[in-house]
Amino acid sequence: QVQLVESGGGLVQTGGSLRLSCAASGTIRSINTMGWYRQAPGKLRTLVATITIAGSTNYGDFVKGRFTISRDNAKNTVYLQMDSLKPEDTAVYYCNAVGGTYYWGRGTQVTVSS
C-alpha cells in the first residue's frame, strides 16, 4: 500500500503562484509514475502533469508552460509549481502514484480569485 499526502493549496489572486507538494509513504519501491490531476465542481478529473522515476514529464494541454512538475526520489515527494494562475485553475488537486495500481491522495483545494 502507498499513502499520499498533499499540501500547499490555498487561495491566490489571478497571476499568482502556488507550489503543491505530495509526500508518499508505504510500499514506495512499487511506484514508477507520480503526478497531479485536478477536478473542478461538476467536471471530470483531468490530468495536470505526471513524472516518471526517470524524470520524464507529461502535461495537460491547458498547462501551456505555466506549471512545472518535479520529483525528489530521495524524499519520495513530487512537487507542482504553478505560476500565472487563472480563475479556471480553481479545483481540487489530487496527487497520484502508479505502482501496480493507482493510488490517490485526498486532494488539496486551489482557489484562484479574479
Number of C-alpha atoms within 10 A of each C-alpha: 10 19 17 21 17 23 16 15 18 14 14 18 14 17 14 14 17 18 16 21 23 26 17 24 14 10 11 15 10 14 19 14 19 28 26 27 19 22 19 16 9 6 9 9 15 14 20 23 23 25 21 17 14 10 14 11 16 15 18 14 10 11 16 8 11 12 20 18 24 20 21 12 13 6 10 17 18 25 23 22 15 19 17 14 23 17 15 12 20 20 21 18 26 25 30 25 27 16 16 9 10 12 17 19 19 13 22 21 19 22 20 20 16 11
